[in-house]
Amino acid sequence: MQKLRFLLLALFTSFSFISSAQFTVYGTVLDSTTREPLGAASVFCQNTTLGTATNKQGEFSLQLKSGGYDLIFTYTGYQTQTIRITGDVTKFEILMIKEDKSLGEVVIKSSNEVKDGWEKYGSFFLENFVGSTPNASQCVLQNPEVLKFYLLKKSNKLRVLATEPLQIANKALGYNLRYQLDSFVYFYNTDINSYRGYCLYTEMEGTDSLRRVWSSNRMKAYYGSKLQFMRSYYDSTLIEDGWNIDMLDETDNTKFNRVKNVYDTSVYSEVILYPEITVMTSPEAPDSLPVPKVILDSAHATMQVEFYYPRKISVTYTKKKPEPEYIKKFKLPKNVAVQISYIDMSDGIAIKENGYYYDQKDWINQGYWSWKNIADLLPYDYLPEK
C-alpha cells in the first residue's frame, strides 16, 4: 500500500484555527491574470448541501463540520477549480483561469455529435446516470436540452457532455441537485459506464407529511450505502453495523475468503494529521532576516483511517435484502438475503469522519453499489435521525 500523505494547501504564513468539531473556510476568488475579484462565483463542497457565492470583493466564507471535502469553485467563462480539504486549513486565495473557448470549439467540431441525441439516448443516459431504482423513478431532469451526445464508433462508446449544470429534482429524497457534469462515458464493449462531476444539494420545501416521507426514504437509502460503510469503517463499527468483507483467494479467482480482522495492521491503520504552522523566529544578529520555522499544531490535529486490500473484495451488508428491482434486473434468485458489492482498489483509501474518502478514482464498484447511482446518493453532511 502506498502511503497516503496529508497535503496541507496553505497560502499564508499563519492560521487562525477553531474547534476541530467545526471550522470556517474563507478567502477570495480572483482572476488569475488581472487579480480582479470575481463576484457571484459559486463556492460549494462537492456532494453536500454546503455552498455559497462570493461577494463583490470576491470574498467567501463557509462553516464546515469536521471531515473531508472537495471544495469547488466555478465561474462562467473560467475553468473549475477544486481543492481537497482534509483538515482545519482555513484561508485561501483562489486564482481562476479563463477557459480557452477556441479549444472547446475544435473538440465539438471534431466529435461525432448525434443530432437527435436526446431522443435516441436520453432514456439510456438517465438509466445509467440517475439510475433504475425505485428512487430514480421519482427523479426529474429539468433541463435535458443542455446535454450533448457523441457516439464514438471506433472505440464503441457513448460520451455525454453538458453545456450547463444539470438540474435534477429528486422527489423521493427531497433534494434538488445542481450537477455540473464533467463527462459521462458508456463503454459498450464491457457494459460499464463512468461519470464525474460536481454536485450541490439543496433541500426541497414541503409539508410536514412530505418531510416525514423524505426522512424515511433517506434513512432507507443510507443503511447499506457506501456512505454508511465508510463511516462504519472510520468508527470501527463494521461488524456491529452489519458489514462483512471477503477477499479474493490468492490462487483461486472464483473463491472469496472472509477477512477475519478488518482492523488488522496489514490492511488498516489510523493516522493522525498535524497541521503545520510557519512562524518567523527572531534573528540572532540585528541585521539578519527572520528565520521561518515550521511547527506541528497538535491542538488541532485530525484523524483519518486508511485501508487497502491487494485483491478484489466483496462487501456484504447483512441487515437488508436487495430490492426486487435489483434481483429482477440482474436475474438473481429471489431468495437472495443480503446486499453484495464488489470492489477493485488500485491504491489505498483514506476516510474522514463524515464518510468522505480519497482518492475516489482508486475505488471501482461492481454489484449492488454499481446499481445505486445519482438517485440514491446522499450528501456528506447527511446524518440519519436517531
C-alpha positions in Angstrom: 0.0 0.0 0.0 1.4 3.4 -1.0 1.5 5.7 1.9 -1.3 8.4 1.7 0.2 11.7 2.6 -1.6 14.7 4.1 -1.3 17.7 1.7 -1.8 20.9 3.5 -2.8 23.6 1.0 -1.5 26.6 2.8 -1.3 30.0 1.2 -0.5 32.1 4.2 2.2 32.0 6.9 -0.1 31.9 9.8 -3.5 30.5 10.5 -6.3 31.0 13.0 -7.7 27.6 14.0 -11.0 26.9 15.7 -12.5 23.8 17.3 -11.9 20.6 15.3 -15.6 19.9 15.5 -16.3 22.8 13.3 -14.2 25.2 11.3 -14.6 28.1 8.9 -13.1 28.1 5.4 -12.8 31.6 3.9 -10.9 33.5 1.3 -11.1 35.4 -2.0 -11.6 34.4 -5.6 -9.7 36.4 -8.2 -9.0 36.5 -11.9 -5.5 34.8 -12.4 -4.3 37.5 -14.8 -5.7 40.7 -13.6 -6.3 39.7 -10.0 -9.6 41.4 -10.2 -12.2 40.0 -7.7 -14.8 37.7 -9.1 -18.2 38.5 -7.5 -21.0 35.9 -7.6 -18.6 33.0 -8.1 -20.1 29.7 -6.9 -18.3 28.1 -3.9 -19.5 24.7 -2.6 -18.4 21.4 -1.1 -18.9 18.6 -3.5 -21.8 16.2 -2.7 -23.1 18.3 0.2 -25.7 20.9 0.9 -23.0 23.4 1.8 -22.5 26.2 -0.6 -22.3 30.0 -1.0 -21.4 32.7 -3.5 -18.6 35.4 -3.4 -19.5 39.0 -2.7 -18.5 42.0 -4.8 -15.0 41.8 -3.4 -14.7 38.1 -4.3 -14.8 37.0 -0.7 -16.5 33.9 0.6 -17.0 32.1 3.9 -18.3 28.6 4.7 -18.7 26.9 8.1 -17.9 23.2 7.9 -18.1 20.3 10.4 -15.0 18.1 10.8 -14.4 15.7 8.0 -13.1 15.8 4.4 -14.4 17.8 1.5 -13.7 18.7 -2.1 -14.2 22.5 -2.3 -15.4 23.5 -5.7 -15.1 27.0 -7.3 -17.0 27.8 -10.5 -17.5 31.0 -12.5 -18.9 31.4 -16.0 -16.1 31.5 -18.6 -13.5 30.1 -16.2 -12.1 26.7 -15.5 -13.5 24.9 -12.4 -11.1 24.8 -9.5 -11.0 22.1 -6.9 -9.2 21.9 -3.5 -9.3 19.0 -1.2 -9.7 19.8 2.5 -8.8 17.1 5.0 -8.0 19.3 8.0 -8.5 22.7 9.5 -7.0 24.8 6.8 -9.0 28.0 6.8 -7.9 30.7 4.3 -7.4 30.5 0.5 -6.7 32.8 -2.4 -8.2 31.2 -5.5 -6.9 32.3 -8.9 -9.4 31.4 -11.6 -8.1 30.7 -15.2 -10.2 31.7 -18.2 -11.4 28.9 -20.4 -9.9 28.5 -23.9 -13.1 28.7 -26.0 -11.4 28.0 -29.3 -10.1 24.7 -28.0 -13.6 23.7 -26.9 -15.0 24.6 -30.3 -12.4 22.4 -32.0 -13.3 19.4 -29.8 -17.0 19.8 -30.5 -16.5 20.1 -34.3 -14.2 17.1 -34.4 -16.6 14.9 -32.4 -19.4 12.7 -33.7 -22.3 14.5 -32.2 -25.7 12.8 -32.6 -28.1 15.5 -33.8 -31.2 13.9 -32.2 -29.2 12.6 -29.2 -31.8 13.1 -26.5 -34.4 11.2 -28.5 -32.1 8.3 -29.2 -30.1 8.1 -26.0 -31.9 10.2 -23.4 -33.6 7.3 -21.6 -30.4 5.2 -21.8 -28.4 8.0 -20.2 -30.9 8.5 -17.4 -31.0 4.8 -16.6 -27.2 4.7 -16.3 -26.6 8.1 -14.7 -29.7 8.8 -12.5 -30.4 5.1 -12.1 -33.1 2.4 -12.4 -34.0 2.1 -8.8 -37.4 3.0 -7.2 -35.9 6.4 -6.2 -34.8 7.0 -9.7 -38.4 6.7 -11.0 -39.1 9.8 -8.9 -36.3 11.9 -10.3 -36.8 14.5 -13.0 -34.1 16.0 -15.2 -35.4 19.6 -15.7 -33.1 20.8 -18.4 -32.3 17.9 -20.8 -31.7 20.4 -23.6 -28.2 21.1 -22.2 -27.0 17.6 -23.0 -24.8 16.8 -26.0 -24.4 13.1 -27.1 -21.4 11.8 -29.1 -21.2 8.3 -30.5 -17.6 7.3 -30.9 -17.8 4.3 -33.3 -14.1 3.4 -33.4 -13.9 2.9 -29.6 -17.5 1.8 -29.4 -18.6 4.2 -26.6 -21.1 6.9 -26.0 -19.9 10.2 -24.5 -22.3 12.7 -22.9 -21.4 16.3 -22.1 -23.4 19.2 -20.8 -23.3 22.9 -21.7 -24.7 23.9 -18.3 -25.1 22.2 -14.9 -27.9 19.6 -14.8 -30.9 20.5 -12.7 -32.3 17.3 -11.1 -35.3 17.1 -8.8 -35.2 14.1 -6.6 -38.7 13.8 -5.3 -38.0 10.6 -3.4 -35.4 12.0 -1.1 -36.4 15.7 -1.2 -33.4 17.2 -2.8 -32.7 19.5 -5.7 -29.4 18.6 -7.4 -27.3 21.0 -9.3 -24.9 18.6 -11.1 -22.0 20.1 -13.1 -21.3 17.1 -15.4 -17.7 16.9 -16.5 -18.4 13.8 -18.7 -20.3 10.6 -18.9 -18.9 7.7 -20.9 -20.6 4.3 -21.6 -18.3 1.5 -22.9 -20.4 -0.8 -25.0 -17.7 -3.5 -25.2 -17.8 -4.0 -21.4 -21.2 -2.6 -20.5 -19.5 -0.4 -18.0 -20.1 3.4 -17.5 -18.2 6.1 -15.7 -19.1 9.7 -15.0 -17.6 12.5 -13.0 -18.8 15.9 -12.0 -19.6 18.2 -9.1 -22.9 18.2 -7.3 -24.5 20.6 -4.9 -27.7 19.5 -3.0 -30.4 21.8 -1.7 -33.3 20.8 0.4 -36.8 20.9 -1.2 -39.6 22.7 0.5 -42.6 20.7 1.5 -45.3 20.0 4.0 -44.6 18.2 7.3 -46.0 15.0 5.9 -43.7 15.2 2.8 -40.7 15.8 5.1 -41.5 12.7 7.0 -41.6 10.7 3.8 -38.3 12.2 2.7 -36.8 11.4 6.1 -37.9 7.8 5.9 -36.6 7.4 2.3 -33.3 8.9 3.2 -32.8 6.5 6.1 -33.6 3.6 3.8 -31.1 4.9 1.2 -28.4 5.4 3.9 -28.4 2.0 5.6 -26.4 -0.3 3.3 -24.9 2.6 1.4 -21.3 3.2 0.6 -21.5 6.3 2.8 -22.6 4.3 5.8 -19.8 1.7 5.1 -17.1 4.4 5.1 -18.4 5.9 8.3 -18.6 2.4 9.9 -15.0 1.7 8.9 -14.0 5.1 10.4 -15.9 4.5 13.6 -14.5 0.9 13.9 -18.1 -0.5 14.0 -18.2 -2.5 10.8 -19.2 -5.8 12.3 -21.8 -4.2 14.7 -23.3 -2.3 11.8 -23.8 -5.5 9.7 -20.8 -5.4 7.3 -18.6 -8.3 6.2 -15.6 -8.1 3.9 -14.3 -11.1 1.9 -11.2 -11.0 -0.3 -10.5 -12.9 -3.5 -8.4 -16.0 -2.9 -4.8 -15.7 -3.9 -4.8 -18.8 -6.1 -8.5 -19.3 -7.0 -10.2 -16.4 -8.7 -13.7 -17.9 -8.1 -13.3 -18.1 -4.3 -13.6 -15.3 -1.7 -12.4 -15.8 1.9 -13.7 -13.9 4.9 -11.4 -11.2 6.3 -11.5 -12.2 10.0 -10.0 -9.0 11.3 -10.8 -5.9 9.2 -8.7 -3.8 11.5 -5.5 -5.8 11.1 -2.5 -3.6 10.6 -1.7 -5.4 7.3 -4.8 -3.7 5.7 -5.8 -1.0 8.1 -4.3 2.0 10.0 -5.3 5.1 11.9 -3.4 8.2 11.0 -3.2 11.4 13.0 -2.7 14.5 10.8 -1.0 17.5 12.3 -1.5 20.9 10.7 1.7 22.8 10.1 2.2 26.4 11.2 5.0 28.6 9.8 6.3 31.2 12.3 9.1 33.7 11.9 11.7 33.4 14.6 13.8 36.3 15.9 17.1 36.8 14.1 20.3 36.2 16.2 22.0 39.2 14.6 20.4 42.6 14.4 20.8 42.8 10.6 19.6 39.2 9.9 16.3 38.3 8.4 13.7 36.4 10.4 14.1 32.7 10.1 11.0 30.6 9.2 10.2 27.7 11.4 7.6 25.0 10.9 5.9 23.5 13.9 3.1 20.9 14.2 -0.1 22.1 15.7 -1.2 19.2 17.9 -4.1 21.1 19.4 -5.9 20.9 16.0 -4.9 17.5 14.8 -7.4 15.4 12.9 -7.7 11.7 12.3 -8.3 9.6 9.2 -8.3 5.9 8.7 -6.6 4.2 5.8 -7.1 0.7 4.3 -6.0 -1.3 1.3 -6.8 -4.7 0.0 -4.5 -6.1 -2.7 -7.1 -8.2 -4.4 -10.8 -7.7 -5.2 -13.1 -7.7 -2.2 -16.8 -8.3 -1.7 -18.6 -6.1 0.8 -21.8 -7.6 2.2 -24.4 -5.8 4.1 -26.3 -8.3 6.2 -29.2 -6.2 7.6 -31.2 -5.6 4.4 -32.3 -7.6 1.4 -31.7 -6.2 -2.1 -34.7 -4.6 -3.7 -36.8 -6.8 -6.0 -35.9 -4.5 -8.9 -32.2 -5.3 -8.4 -32.9 -9.0 -8.3 -35.0 -8.8 -11.4 -32.6 -6.7 -13.4 -29.6 -9.0 -12.7 -31.7 -12.2 -12.8 -30.7 -13.3 -9.3 -32.5 -15.9 -7.2 -35.5 -14.4 -5.4 -34.2 -15.7 -2.0 -31.0 -13.6 -2.0 -31.0 -12.3 1.5 -28.0 -9.8 1.6 -26.6 -6.9 -0.5 -23.2 -7.7 -2.0 -20.9 -5.2 -3.8 -17.5 -6.0 -5.4 -14.6 -3.6 -5.2 -11.3 -3.2 -7.0 -8.8 -0.9 -5.3 -5.9 0.4 -7.3 -4.4 2.1 -4.2 -5.1 2.8 -0.6 -8.2 4.7 0.6 -8.3 7.4 3.3 -11.6 8.0 5.1 -12.5 11.1 7.1 -15.1 11.4 9.9 -18.0 12.4 7.6 -17.5 9.4 5.3 -15.6 11.4 2.6 -12.9 9.3 1.1 -10.0 9.7 -1.3 -8.7 9.1 -3.9 -12.1 8.1 -5.2 -10.6 7.2 -8.6 -8.9 4.3 -6.9 -12.2 2.7 -5.9 -14.2 0.8 -8.6 -17.7 -0.5 -7.7 -19.4 -3.6 -9.1 -22.5 -5.4 -8.0 -25.1 -3.8 -5.7 -23.4 -0.4 -5.2 -22.9 0.0 -9.0 -26.7 -0.2 -9.3 -27.0 2.8 -7.0 -26.5 6.0 -8.9 -27.4 9.7 -8.5 -30.9 9.0 -7.4 -29.8 7.1 -4.3 -26.8 9.1 -3.2 -26.9 11.2 0.0 -24.8 14.3 0.7 -21.8 14.0 3.0 -23.5 16.2 5.6 -26.5 13.9 5.9 -27.0 12.4 9.3 -29.7 9.7 10.0 -32.2 10.5 12.7 -31.7 8.6 15.9 
